[in-house]
């Protein structure tokens, strides 16, 4: 369309509706900000390097909670505003409470994340020998690309529970002096048929067998290599082959998380989904000592397989623990419990997918997350037509925007991929069943669900600050 001389060109509706571009968070940091960012990220690297199972995460969070004055709720008879307590669920999930000044029936401020991650679980009858090689059978846990888990140095983490009630903790492959284990792959020279397979079948689930030994035990005529492995397990770790039946052993990538990129702007490590949100939630929780409404931090298990079981979010553990808390405060009744849950506000803390220039076709660029743009919020998750989603209310989002802007937190709104391609699930819909306000939020990743995931340090820092702002303002 022609315009008059000296007048401005007409602006299209599409241009008017374009989202205001978010600035890269790195550009706003001064020296003090960078110091805080580096301190947070160094602690985070230690956390995900040392805590590769939900049990290890729970143990570390409880240790830090105690250092901040938190007490085990089950050992406390009475509570008052200002008290801080925690409760552990079967060693694999933990809830923290910071009791506020207002009555419980006015609701909670909740941060919730999960501490389980995709991995390979050792089967209950796993150890066998084939052609003088000893191997462990596994069953993969969560959504993985199976071909990504071969030819890597792997470690074994977990517990072996014996009939006498004792529990043996196992970590093999993390100390530099330790051996590692792993899964073999077919050499390219012999892989003509393998390379014709669709990606889900290049490596199949029953072929994820972990090689653990090759020295035969002298004097054994049958399965001598297996016998040698059993001898080591007995002498070094104190358990027998039958004890595998009551073991919980996880095969995970061996080695520490690392600074990533020539500029060290990112972190690569195992289990960042969703321990990056768990860690930042806990750190924010510990930094906000005084709250008006009671603050809660929930770190749960089993999200990667549907939040099921006694340690997942669908269990009654959270609801039962709230009842125990109210009992200690002398205010328990069923109606006030329901009012408290319905009046609560929650950030369901979970990761999103960051835009990857190597794979642009799966993202809608105006509505996806980017490295360096800060905390990522998802109004809804689910798939296709928002199936299985919690869809956050705009009134709650407006409250959050005001709180984040007040604290100068960088944030972005994002979907997980194009409409008919992406989608996923979190614990948000489960908590929304109580009637509380819930939205998904967290850190965007590259390589999500791969053995080694990548996150931006700026996004980690802004997410932790965002959680602080939520606890302080909402």
C-alpha positions in Angstrom: 0.0 0.0 0.0 1.4 3.5 -0.9 1.9 6.1 1.8 2.0 9.8 1.7 5.4 11.5 1.6 6.8 12.1 5.1 4.3 9.7 6.8 5.2 6.5 8.6 4.5 3.2 6.9 1.5 1.4 8.1 2.2 -1.3 10.7 0.6 -4.6 10.1 -1.5 -6.3 12.8 1.1 -9.1 12.8 3.9 -6.6 13.7 1.7 -5.0 16.3 1.1 -8.3 17.9 4.7 -9.4 18.0 6.0 -10.2 21.5 8.4 -7.7 22.9 11.8 -9.4 22.6 13.4 -10.4 25.8 16.9 -9.2 26.4 19.7 -11.7 27.2 20.1 -11.8 31.0 23.9 -11.8 30.8 23.8 -8.2 29.7 22.3 -6.9 32.9 24.8 -8.5 35.3 27.5 -6.5 37.2 30.4 -8.0 39.1 28.3 -8.7 42.2 25.7 -10.5 40.1 28.3 -12.6 38.4 29.8 -13.6 41.8 26.3 -14.7 43.1 25.7 -16.6 39.8 29.0 -18.4 40.0 28.5 -19.4 43.6 25.1 -20.8 42.9 26.2 -22.7 39.9 29.3 -24.1 41.6 27.0 -25.5 44.3 24.7 -26.8 41.7 27.5 -28.6 39.9 28.5 -30.3 43.2 24.9 -31.3 43.8 24.2 -33.0 40.5 27.6 -34.6 40.5 27.1 -36.1 43.9 23.4 -36.8 43.8 22.5 -39.0 40.9 19.5 -40.9 42.5 16.4 -39.7 44.3 17.7 -41.2 47.5 21.0 -39.3 47.2 19.1 -36.0 46.5 16.8 -36.5 49.5 19.7 -37.2 51.8 21.6 -34.1 50.6 18.6 -31.8 50.9 17.8 -33.1 54.4 21.4 -32.5 55.4 21.2 -28.9 54.2 17.8 -28.4 55.7 19.1 -29.4 59.1 22.0 -27.0 58.7 19.4 -24.3 58.2 17.6 -25.2 61.4 14.9 -27.5 60.0 13.7 -30.4 62.2 12.1 -33.7 61.4 8.3 -33.2 61.7 7.9 -36.7 63.1 10.0 -35.7 66.1 8.1 -32.5 66.8 5.0 -32.4 69.1 4.0 -28.7 68.7 4.7 -26.0 66.2 4.3 -22.3 66.0 4.8 -19.6 63.3 8.5 -19.3 62.4 9.2 -23.0 62.9 10.9 -25.0 60.1 10.3 -28.7 59.6 10.8 -31.4 57.0 9.4 -34.9 56.4 10.9 -37.7 54.3 8.9 -40.2 52.3 10.6 -43.6 52.3 14.0 -42.1 51.6 13.0 -40.9 48.1 11.0 -37.7 48.5 11.0 -34.8 51.0 8.8 -31.9 51.9 10.0 -28.7 53.7 7.8 -26.4 55.6 8.5 -22.8 56.8 5.5 -22.0 59.0 4.1 -18.5 58.3 2.3 -16.0 60.4 -1.1 -16.3 58.8 -3.5 -19.2 59.5 -2.9 -22.3 57.5 -6.4 -22.1 56.0 -5.3 -19.1 54.0 -3.2 -21.4 51.9 0.4 -22.2 51.1 3.1 -20.9 48.8 4.5 -24.0 47.2 7.5 -24.9 45.1 7.4 -28.4 43.7 9.9 -30.3 41.7 10.9 -33.9 41.0 14.2 -35.5 41.8 14.0 -38.7 39.7 15.6 -38.7 36.3 15.7 -41.0 33.2 18.1 -43.9 33.8 18.6 -47.7 33.5 17.4 -49.8 36.4 19.0 -53.1 37.2 16.6 -56.0 37.0 15.8 -58.2 40.0 17.6 -61.3 38.5 20.2 -59.4 36.6 23.6 -61.1 36.7 24.5 -63.6 34.0 27.4 -64.9 31.9 27.7 -65.2 28.1 30.9 -66.3 26.4 33.0 -65.6 29.5 31.6 -62.1 29.9 29.5 -61.1 32.9 26.6 -58.7 32.3 23.7 -57.1 34.2 20.2 -57.0 32.7 18.5 -53.6 32.9 15.1 -52.0 32.4 15.1 -48.4 31.3 13.2 -45.9 33.4 11.4 -42.9 31.8 11.5 -41.7 28.3 14.9 -42.2 26.7 16.4 -42.5 23.2 18.0 -45.9 23.9 20.8 -45.5 21.4 22.2 -42.5 23.4 23.0 -44.8 26.4 25.6 -47.0 24.8 29.4 -46.7 24.6 29.5 -44.4 27.6 31.3 -44.8 31.0 28.5 -45.6 33.4 28.3 -45.9 37.2 26.1 -47.9 39.5 24.3 -46.1 42.3 21.7 -47.4 44.8 20.9 -49.6 47.7 20.8 -53.3 48.5 18.3 -54.2 51.2 19.1 -57.5 53.0 16.8 -59.9 54.8 18.3 -59.0 58.2 17.1 -55.4 57.7 20.5 -53.9 56.9 20.9 -51.6 53.9 24.1 -51.5 51.8 24.7 -48.3 49.9 26.4 -48.8 46.5 28.3 -46.3 44.4 30.7 -47.8 41.8 32.3 -45.7 39.1 32.4 -42.2 40.6 35.7 -42.2 42.4 38.6 -41.7 39.9 40.1 -44.9 41.3 36.9 -46.9 40.6 36.2 -48.9 37.5 33.3 -47.9 35.4 30.8 -50.1 33.5 28.9 -49.7 30.2 26.9 -51.0 27.3 28.6 -52.0 24.0 27.5 -51.0 20.5 28.0 -52.6 17.2 31.1 -51.4 15.2 30.3 -49.5 12.1 31.9 -52.1 9.9 29.3 -54.7 10.8 26.3 -52.3 11.3 24.8 -52.3 7.8 21.6 -53.9 8.9 21.5 -52.0 12.2 21.8 -48.7 10.4 18.6 -49.5 8.4 16.5 -49.6 11.5 14.3 -46.9 12.8 15.8 -44.9 15.7 13.7 -46.6 18.4 15.0 -50.0 17.3 18.7 -49.2 16.6 19.2 -50.3 20.2 16.3 -52.2 21.8 15.4 -52.3 25.5 16.4 -55.9 26.1 19.9 -55.2 24.6 20.8 -52.6 27.2 22.9 -55.1 29.0 25.8 -53.7 31.1 29.2 -55.3 30.9 30.7 -55.7 34.3 33.5 -58.3 34.1 35.6 -60.8 32.2 38.0 -62.6 34.6 37.1 -66.2 35.4 37.4 -67.3 39.0 39.9 -70.1 39.2 38.5 -73.5 40.2 35.0 -72.8 38.9 33.9 -74.9 36.0 30.6 -73.2 35.1 30.0 -69.4 34.9 33.4 -68.7 36.3 33.3 -65.0 35.4 30.0 -64.5 37.0 31.4 -66.3 40.1 34.3 -63.9 40.1 31.9 -60.9 40.1 29.8 -62.4 42.9 33.0 -62.9 45.0 33.9 -59.2 44.6 30.3 -58.1 45.5 30.4 -60.4 48.6 33.9 -59.3 49.8 33.7 -55.6 49.0 30.0 -54.8 49.4 28.7 -57.6 51.6 25.8 -59.0 49.6 24.9 -62.2 47.8 23.3 -62.8 44.4 19.8 -63.4 46.0 20.0 -59.9 47.5 19.6 -58.4 44.0 15.9 -59.2 44.5 15.5 -56.5 47.1 18.0 -54.1 45.6 17.4 -50.7 43.9 20.4 -50.1 41.7 20.5 -47.5 39.0 22.9 -47.3 36.0 23.7 -43.6 35.4 26.5 -41.7 33.5 29.7 -41.7 35.4 31.6 -38.5 36.2 31.0 -35.0 37.3 29.0 -32.2 35.7 31.2 -29.7 33.9 31.3 -26.1 32.8 30.2 -26.1 29.2 31.2 -23.7 26.3 34.4 -21.9 25.7 33.0 -19.0 27.7 31.8 -21.4 30.5 28.3 -20.0 30.2 26.6 -23.3 30.5 26.6 -26.6 32.5 26.6 -30.1 31.2 25.6 -32.9 33.5 23.4 -35.9 34.1 19.9 -35.5 35.6 19.3 -31.8 35.2 15.7 -32.8 34.4 14.6 -32.1 37.0 17.3 -31.6 39.6 18.1 -28.2 38.3 14.6 -27.1 39.5 14.9 -29.1 42.7 18.2 -27.5 43.6 17.1 -23.9 42.8 13.8 -24.4 44.6 15.6 -25.6 47.7 18.2 -22.8 47.6 15.5 -20.2 47.2 13.6 -21.8 50.1 16.5 -21.6 52.4 17.2 -17.9 51.5 13.7 -16.6 52.4 13.6 -17.0 56.2 10.4 -15.1 57.0 7.1 -15.7 55.3 3.5 -14.5 55.8 1.8 -17.6 54.5 3.4 -20.9 55.1 5.9 -21.9 52.5 6.3 -25.4 51.2 9.0 -27.1 49.1 8.0 -30.5 47.6 10.7 -32.7 46.0 9.2 -35.9 44.8 10.0 -39.2 43.0 8.4 -41.0 40.0 7.5 -38.0 37.8 9.3 -39.6 34.9 6.9 -42.5 34.9 3.7 -40.7 35.7 4.1 -39.6 39.3 2.8 -42.9 40.5 3.5 -45.1 43.5 3.9 -44.3 47.2 6.7 -41.8 46.6 5.1 -40.0 43.6 3.0 -36.9 43.6 -0.2 -38.9 43.2 0.3 -40.5 46.6 -1.4 -39.0 49.6 1.9 -38.2 51.3 1.7 -34.4 50.7 -2.0 -34.2 51.9 -1.3 -36.5 54.9 1.8 -34.4 55.9 -0.2 -31.2 55.7 -2.7 -32.8 58.1 0.2 -33.7 60.4 1.5 -30.1 60.2 -1.9 -28.7 61.1 -2.2 -31.2 64.0 1.1 -29.9 65.4 -0.2 -26.4 65.1 -3.4 -27.3 66.9 -5.6 -26.3 64.0 -6.5 -29.5 62.2 -9.9 -30.0 60.9 -11.0 -31.4 57.5 -12.6 -28.3 56.3 -9.6 -26.0 57.0 -7.3 -28.6 55.3 -9.5 -28.4 52.2 -9.5 -24.6 52.4 -5.8 -24.4 52.8 -5.1 -26.5 49.7 -7.7 -24.7 47.6 -6.2 -21.3 48.6 -2.6 -22.2 47.8 -0.4 -20.9 45.0 2.2 -23.2 43.4 5.1 -23.1 41.0 5.3 -26.5 39.5 9.1 -26.5 38.9 10.1 -28.5 35.9 12.4 -28.0 32.8 11.4 -27.0 29.3 13.1 -27.4 26.0 15.4 -24.6 24.8 15.5 -23.5 21.2 18.3 -25.4 19.4 19.6 -23.9 16.1 20.5 -27.5 15.0 16.8 -28.4 15.1 14.7 -25.3 14.3 11.8 -27.1 12.6 10.3 -28.4 15.9 10.0 -25.0 17.5 7.6 -22.0 17.0 10.1 -19.2 17.6 7.8 -16.7 19.2 6.6 -19.1 21.8 9.6 -21.2 22.9 12.4 -20.8 25.5 15.9 -19.6 24.7 19.2 -19.9 26.6 20.0 -16.7 28.5 16.4 -15.3 28.5 15.8 -16.4 32.1 13.2 -18.5 33.9 10.8 -20.2 31.6 7.0 -20.3 32.3 4.6 -22.6 30.6 0.9 -21.6 30.9 0.0 -25.2 29.9 1.7 -28.4 29.1 0.0 -31.6 27.9 0.0 -32.5 24.2 -1.9 -31.7 21.0 -5.1 -30.0 22.2 -3.6 -29.5 25.7 -4.5 -33.0 26.6 -3.5 -33.9 30.2 -2.6 -30.3 30.9 -2.9 -27.9 33.8 -3.8 -24.6 32.1 -2.8 -21.7 34.4 -5.2 -18.9 35.1 -4.2 -15.5 33.7 -5.0 -13.7 37.1 -2.2 -15.8 38.7 0.2 -15.2 35.8 -0.4 -11.4 36.2 0.5 -11.7 39.9 3.7 -13.5 39.0 4.6 -11.0 36.4 4.3 -8.2 38.9 6.5 -10.1 41.5 9.2 -10.9 38.9 9.3 -7.4 37.6 9.6 -6.0 41.1 12.7 -8.2 41.7 14.1 -7.6 38.2 14.0 -11.3 37.3 14.4 -12.2 33.7 11.7 -14.6 32.5 10.0 -15.9 29.3 6.8 -17.7 28.4 7.3 -20.9 26.5 5.7 -24.0 25.0 7.5 -27.3 24.5 7.6 -27.4 20.7 5.1 -26.8 18.0 1.5 -27.5 18.6 1.2 -30.9 17.0 4.8 -32.0 17.7 5.6 -31.3 21.3 4.1 -31.6 24.7 4.8 -33.2 28.0 3.6 -33.6 31.6 4.5 -32.4 35.0 3.1 -32.6 38.5 1.1 -29.4 37.9 -2.2 -31.1 37.0 -2.1 -33.3 40.1 -1.8 -30.3 42.5 -4.4 -28.3 40.5 -6.9 -31.0 41.5 -7.1 -29.3 44.9 -8.3 -26.1 43.3 -5.0 -24.2 43.9 -3.4 -21.8 41.4 -0.5 -23.7 39.6 1.8 -22.9 36.7 4.8 -24.7 35.3 8.2 -22.9 35.6 11.8 -23.7 35.5 15.0 -23.9 33.4 15.2 -24.7 29.7 17.6 -27.4 28.5 19.3 -28.8 25.5 19.6 -32.6 25.2 16.6 -33.2 27.6 16.4 -36.9 28.7 19.8 -37.6 27.2 22.6 -38.9 29.5 24.2 -35.5 29.4 21.9 -32.4 29.5 22.9 -28.8 29.0 21.6 -25.7 30.8 22.5 -22.0 30.8 24.0 -20.6 34.0 22.0 -17.4 33.6 18.8 -19.3 33.4 19.7 -21.3 36.5 20.4 -18.1 38.4 17.3 -16.3 37.2 15.1 -19.3 38.1 16.5 -19.3 41.7 15.8 -15.6 41.9 12.3 -16.1 40.5 11.5 -18.7 43.2 12.7 -16.2 45.8 10.5 -13.5 44.3 7.5 -15.9 44.4 8.1 -16.8 48.1 8.5 -13.1 49.0 5.6 -11.6 47.1 2.8 -14.0 46.3 
